Amino acid sequence: MVQPAPGSPSEQPGPDASNPDAPATPQAVGPDPLMAPTVAAATSAAVGKLLRAVAQERSATVHRGGPTIEDVVREELRPMLKDWLDHHLPPLVERLVRAEIERVVGRAL
């Protein structure tokens, strides 16, 4: 009978069955994961919290057919984009129009 190598996925502990609400610890894929396990766990918890908050606001559950990550991102970015445009667009347009006028007037002279 072949024994799995030490540290193989079959020997790594899975999620705690006694606490189903506990976040599952992310398993590293390959020898060099891109994120530390604590960072990956914190990120996963934050995304889960965001999805639950959006689902509660919409009075819907998050599941297949529920809000997609695109929907969540769009809702979160819309107010930030509006604020950025309100603050930066008028000076940007003014600067670009002034530069174009100067360019056209410079050609005429």
N, CA, C and O of each residue as an XYZ file, in Angstrom:
436
protein
N       0.854     -1.179      0.000
C       0.000      0.000      0.000
C       0.894      1.234      0.000
O       1.881      1.287      0.734
N       0.554      2.227     -0.819
C       1.364      3.434     -0.955
C       0.881      4.469      0.044
O      -0.309      4.780      0.100
N       1.798      5.000      0.826
C       1.489      6.042      1.790
C       1.689      7.402      1.125
O       2.652      7.569      0.377
N       0.809      8.384      1.372
C       1.016      9.714      0.806
C       2.249     10.362      1.429
O       2.597     10.106      2.582
N       2.888     11.198      0.640
C       4.080     11.900      1.120
C       3.699     12.853      2.234
O       2.591     13.388      2.244
N       4.638     13.078      3.202
C       4.337     14.026      4.284
C       4.045     15.396      3.700
O       4.736     15.861      2.793
N       2.995     16.048      4.240
C       2.636     17.385      3.795
C       1.763     17.373      2.554
O       1.437     18.430      2.013
N       1.372     16.160      2.089
C       0.499     16.101      0.919
C      -0.892     16.569      1.314
O      -1.230     16.567      2.498
N      -1.714     16.976      0.329
C      -3.041     17.503      0.650
C      -3.893     16.546      1.455
O      -4.740     16.993      2.229
N      -3.700     15.229      1.301
C      -4.530     14.292      2.051
C      -4.207     14.304      3.540
O      -5.031     13.876      4.348
N      -3.032     14.783      3.917
C      -2.669     14.832      5.338
C      -2.893     16.201      5.950
O      -2.792     16.351      7.167
N      -3.197     17.210      5.129
C      -3.394     18.544      5.681
C      -4.782     18.629      6.291
O      -5.731     18.053      5.759
N      -4.909     19.345      7.402
C      -6.214     19.419      8.057
C      -7.190     20.232      7.209
O      -6.814     21.210      6.563
N      -8.437     19.808      7.228
C      -9.482     20.526      6.499
C     -10.170     21.503      7.425
O      -9.688     21.765      8.526
N     -11.309     22.051      6.980
C     -12.052     22.971      7.845
C     -12.532     22.248      9.096
O     -12.753     21.037      9.072
N     -12.688     22.967     10.154
C     -13.107     22.403     11.430
C     -14.569     21.982     11.319
O     -15.456     22.825     11.185
N     -14.814     20.679     11.376
C     -16.176     20.166     11.229
C     -17.038     20.532     12.426
O     -18.261     20.580     12.299
N     -16.437     20.793     13.592
C     -17.215     21.131     14.773
C     -17.741     22.556     14.722
O     -18.676     22.889     15.450
N     -17.162     23.405     13.877
C     -17.604     24.788     13.758
C     -17.800     25.115     12.283
O     -16.845     25.537     11.631
N     -19.009     24.936     11.724
C     -19.223     25.151     10.296
C     -19.102     26.612      9.883
O     -18.901     26.899      8.703
N     -19.222     27.553     10.840
C     -19.103     28.976     10.499
C     -17.654     29.449     10.440
O     -17.388     30.559      9.980
N     -16.721     28.630     10.896
C     -15.309     29.018     10.882
C     -14.825     29.032      9.441
O     -15.123     28.116      8.674
N     -14.068     30.086      9.062
C     -13.581     30.131      7.682
C     -12.576     29.023      7.427
O     -11.758     28.697      8.286
N     -12.648     28.456      6.245
C     -11.702     27.408      5.872
C     -10.346     28.042      5.642
O     -10.255     29.118      5.051
N      -9.301     27.392      6.098
C      -7.971     27.928      5.860
C      -7.591     27.639      4.425
O      -7.721     26.502      3.973
N      -7.117     28.655      3.684
C      -6.765     28.430      2.288
C      -5.568     27.507      2.169
O      -4.594     27.634      2.910
N      -5.649     26.588      1.242
C      -4.559     25.656      1.003
C      -3.645     26.238     -0.056
O      -4.114     26.763     -1.066
N      -2.360     26.150      0.167
C      -1.385     26.664     -0.793
C      -1.353     25.744     -2.007
O      -1.377     24.521     -1.873
N      -1.300     26.338     -3.181
C      -1.181     25.567     -4.408
C       0.246     25.753     -4.894
O       0.671     26.876     -5.167
N       0.972     24.678     -5.001
C       2.355     24.766     -5.433
C       3.268     25.089     -4.267
O       2.813     25.265     -3.137
N       4.563     25.164     -4.552
C       5.528     25.349     -3.483
C       5.608     26.785     -2.966
O       6.056     26.993     -1.839
N       5.191     27.781     -3.745
C       5.363     29.180     -3.351
C       4.060     29.944     -3.550
O       3.834     30.479     -4.635
N       3.186     30.016     -2.531
C       1.917     30.727     -2.695
C       2.157     32.227     -2.846
O       3.155     32.760     -2.361
N       1.227     32.897     -3.524
C       1.362     34.338     -3.745
C       1.068     35.145     -2.490
O       1.620     36.230     -2.312
N       0.198     34.628     -1.611
C      -0.161     35.349     -0.387
C       0.109     34.463      0.820
O       0.036     33.237      0.749
N       0.418     35.110      1.911
C       0.575     34.385      3.167
C      -0.788     33.828      3.570
O      -1.809     34.446      3.265
N      -0.833     32.701      4.232
C      -2.121     32.113      4.627
C      -2.983     33.050      5.466
O      -4.205     33.059      5.319
N      -2.371     33.833      6.336
C      -3.160     34.754      7.154
C      -3.779     35.859      6.292
O      -4.914     36.269      6.534
N      -3.043     36.340      5.291
C      -3.572     37.371      4.395
C      -4.703     36.799      3.549
O      -5.732     37.448      3.361
N      -4.514     35.596      3.043
C      -5.553     34.951      2.234
C      -6.816     34.729      3.061
O      -7.924     34.939      2.567
N      -6.660     34.306      4.312
C      -7.814     34.076      5.182
C      -8.533     35.385      5.485
O      -9.763     35.431      5.483
N      -7.777     36.447      5.745
C      -8.377     37.752      6.030
C      -9.113     38.278      4.808
O     -10.204     38.837      4.929
N      -8.521     38.102      3.631
C      -9.159     38.551      2.393
C     -10.448     37.790      2.152
O     -11.471     38.381      1.806
N     -10.398     36.492      2.333
C     -11.585     35.667      2.150
C     -12.691     36.080      3.111
O     -13.856     36.158      2.719
N     -12.343     36.339      4.343
C     -13.334     36.760      5.337
C     -13.935     38.110      4.964
O     -15.140     38.310      5.121
N     -13.115     39.044      4.470
C     -13.611     40.366      4.095
C     -14.566     40.287      2.914
O     -15.595     40.961      2.908
N     -14.240     39.473      1.912
C     -15.116     39.320      0.758
C     -16.431     38.658      1.187
O     -17.504     39.062      0.737
N     -16.352     37.665      2.037
C     -17.563     37.028      2.538
C     -18.449     38.000      3.291
O     -19.670     37.981      3.139
N     -17.840     38.848      4.100
C     -18.590     39.850      4.856
C     -19.256     40.843      3.912
O     -20.406     41.227      4.126
N     -18.541     41.264      2.864
C     -19.094     42.181      1.879
C     -20.284     41.548      1.153
O     -21.316     42.195      0.973
N     -20.147     40.305      0.742
C     -21.243     39.619      0.048
C     -22.471     39.476      0.946
O     -23.603     39.647      0.494
N     -22.238     39.161      2.222
C     -23.375     39.049      3.137
C     -24.058     40.401      3.319
O     -25.285     40.466      3.377
N     -23.281     41.483      3.411
C     -23.866     42.819      3.577
C     -24.684     43.209      2.352
O     -25.783     43.747      2.486
N     -24.161     42.943      1.170
C     -24.903     43.260     -0.054
C     -26.169     42.427     -0.137
O     -27.221     42.933     -0.529
N     -26.078     41.161      0.226
C     -27.252     40.288      0.185
C     -28.321     40.777      1.155
O     -29.509     40.729      0.837
N     -27.920     41.242      2.324
C     -28.890     41.734      3.296
C     -29.549     43.009      2.793
O     -30.750     43.204      2.984
N     -28.762     43.893      2.142
C     -29.334     45.131      1.608
C     -30.352     44.824      0.524
O     -31.376     45.499      0.418
N     -30.077     43.826     -0.267
C     -30.977     43.470     -1.369
C     -32.072     42.514     -0.920
O     -32.947     42.157     -1.709
N     -32.031     42.099      0.332
C     -32.967     41.095      0.851
C     -32.961     39.848     -0.021
O     -34.009     39.268     -0.307
N     -31.781     39.449     -0.432
C     -31.631     38.245     -1.245
C     -30.468     37.450     -0.696
O     -29.580     37.986     -0.034
N     -30.490     36.162     -0.985
C     -29.371     35.342     -0.564
C     -28.332     35.309     -1.660
O     -28.658     35.446     -2.839
N     -27.088     35.130     -1.279
C     -26.005     35.032     -2.239
C     -25.857     33.566     -2.617
O     -25.434     32.749     -1.799
N     -26.201     33.239     -3.839
C     -26.092     31.890     -4.363
C     -26.110     32.003     -5.876
O     -26.149     33.104     -6.426
N     -26.082     30.883     -6.532
C     -26.171     30.925     -7.995
C     -27.454     31.653     -8.358
O     -28.528     31.351     -7.838
N     -27.325     32.609     -9.251
C     -28.475     33.409     -9.631
C     -28.600     34.661     -8.782
O     -29.415     35.531     -9.088
N     -27.802     34.771     -7.711
C     -27.804     35.954     -6.860
C     -26.855     36.993     -7.429
O     -26.468     36.906     -8.595
N     -26.477     37.966     -6.630
C     -25.588     39.018     -7.135
C     -24.219     38.440     -7.500
O     -23.664     37.613     -6.778
N     -23.699     38.889     -8.622
C     -22.380     38.451     -9.041
C     -21.343     39.384     -8.454
O     -21.679     40.442     -7.922
N     -20.084     38.991     -8.548
C     -19.013     39.861     -8.059
C     -18.998     41.156     -8.871
O     -18.651     42.218     -8.355
N     -19.377     41.057    -10.141
C     -19.457     42.259    -10.984
C     -20.504     43.225    -10.440
O     -20.269     44.433    -10.404
N     -21.661     42.708    -10.015
C     -22.702     43.551     -9.436
C     -22.205     44.240     -8.165
O     -22.434     45.432     -7.962
N     -21.532     43.482     -7.327
C     -21.017     44.020     -6.065
C     -19.994     45.113     -6.340
O     -20.045     46.182     -5.730
N     -19.065     44.851     -7.254
C     -18.027     45.838     -7.573
C     -18.649     47.088     -8.170
O     -18.273     48.205     -7.814
N     -19.603     46.903     -9.081
C     -20.255     48.056     -9.714
C     -20.932     48.939     -8.671
O     -20.803     50.163     -8.712
N     -21.650     48.323     -7.739
C     -22.331     49.094     -6.698
C     -21.352     49.828     -5.791
O     -21.616     50.951     -5.363
N     -20.230     49.194     -5.502
C     -19.248     49.817     -4.617
C     -18.462     50.920     -5.329
O     -18.097     51.917     -4.707
N     -18.201     50.752     -6.614
C     -17.397     51.735     -7.343
C     -18.188     52.959     -7.794
O     -17.617     54.042     -7.927
N     -19.477     52.810     -8.030
C     -20.277     53.912     -8.546
C     -20.150     55.193     -7.705
O     -19.875     56.244     -8.285
N     -20.331     55.170     -6.386
C     -20.201     56.421     -5.623
C     -18.768     56.961     -5.621
O     -18.562     58.175     -5.626
N     -17.775     56.058     -5.615
C     -16.384     56.530     -5.640
C     -16.059     57.184     -6.977
O     -15.385     58.213     -7.022
N     -16.538     56.586     -8.067
C     -16.304     57.156     -9.389
C     -17.005     58.504     -9.524
O     -16.425     59.447    -10.062
N     -18.237     58.609     -9.046
C     -18.961     59.876     -9.107
C     -18.218     60.957     -8.337
O     -18.067     62.076     -8.827
N     -17.756     60.633     -7.141
C     -17.016     61.602     -6.335
C     -15.739     62.040     -7.052
O     -15.420     63.228     -7.080
N     -14.997     61.072     -7.638
C     -13.754     61.403     -8.341
C     -14.048     62.302     -9.536
O     -13.355     63.296     -9.750
N     -15.076     61.958    -10.317
C     -15.424     62.767    -11.486
C     -15.876     64.170    -11.073
O     -15.484     65.149    -11.707
N     -16.687     64.282    -10.033
C     -17.127     65.594     -9.560
C     -15.943     66.458     -9.156
O     -15.950     67.670     -9.371
N     -14.943     65.845     -8.581
C     -13.790     66.595     -8.082
C     -12.758     66.890     -9.170
O     -12.201     67.987     -9.197
N     -12.488     65.936    -10.070
C     -11.382     66.064    -11.015
C     -11.767     66.421    -12.448
O     -10.942     66.968    -13.180
N     -12.989     66.128    -12.866
C     -13.350     66.336    -14.272
C     -13.369     67.804    -14.692
O     -12.811     68.116    -15.744
N     -13.977     68.730    -13.938
C     -13.980     70.127    -14.400
C     -12.582     70.713    -14.613
O     -12.348     71.317    -15.660
N     -11.633     70.562    -13.664
C     -10.295     71.103    -13.931
C      -9.594     70.400    -15.095
O      -8.838     71.024    -15.839
N      -9.850     69.102    -15.247
C      -9.239     68.348    -16.335
C      -9.734     68.852    -17.690
O      -8.940     69.077    -18.603
N     -11.050     69.028    -17.813
C     -11.615     69.531    -19.065
C     -11.121     70.947    -19.334
O     -10.750     71.274    -20.461
N     -11.114     71.780    -18.312
C     -10.647     73.170    -18.485
C      -9.201     73.200    -18.968
O      -8.869     73.953    -19.883
N      -8.349     72.396    -18.367
C      -6.939     72.364    -18.764
C      -6.779     71.883    -20.202
O      -6.010     72.466    -20.967
N      -7.498     70.825    -20.578
C      -7.393     70.295    -21.938
C      -7.955     71.262    -22.978
O      -7.386     71.406    -24.059
N      -9.070     71.927    -22.658
C      -9.639     72.911    -23.593
C      -8.687     74.091    -23.744
O      -8.478     74.573    -24.858
N      -8.113     74.560    -22.652
C      -7.161     75.669    -22.720
C      -5.954     75.296    -23.586
O      -5.499     76.096    -24.404
N      -5.443     74.086    -23.401
C      -4.289     73.648    -24.196
C      -4.652     73.564    -25.680
O      -3.846     73.945    -26.529
N      -5.836     73.078    -26.001
C      -6.263     72.984    -27.403
C      -6.458     74.367    -28.002
O      -6.073     74.593    -29.149
N      -7.043     75.296    -27.260
C      -7.208     76.669    -27.747
C      -5.850     77.310    -28.008
O      -5.647     77.956    -29.036
N      -4.929     77.130    -27.077
C      -3.575     77.687    -27.270
C      -2.908     77.085    -28.491
O      -2.211     77.786    -29.225
N      -3.111     75.801    -28.719
C      -2.528     75.137    -29.885
C      -3.125     75.696    -31.179
O      -2.389     75.983    -32.124
N      -4.434     75.851    -31.228
C      -5.108     76.369    -32.435
C      -4.719     77.823    -32.676
O      -4.442     78.213    -33.810
N      -4.697     78.631    -31.607
C      -4.329     80.048    -31.733
C      -2.862     80.165    -32.158
O      -2.518     81.034    -32.959
N      -2.007     79.303    -31.629
C      -0.591     79.327    -32.011
C      -0.397     79.042    -33.473
O       0.504     79.622    -34.079
N      -1.177     78.193    -34.069
C      -1.103     77.907    -35.506
C      -1.565     79.097    -36.329
O      -1.015     79.380    -37.393
N      -2.594     79.801    -35.824
C      -3.168     80.927    -36.566
C      -2.194     82.100    -36.607
O      -2.221     82.889    -37.552
N      -1.345     82.226    -35.611
C      -0.419     83.367    -35.576
C       0.794     83.048    -36.343
O       1.700     83.876    -36.439
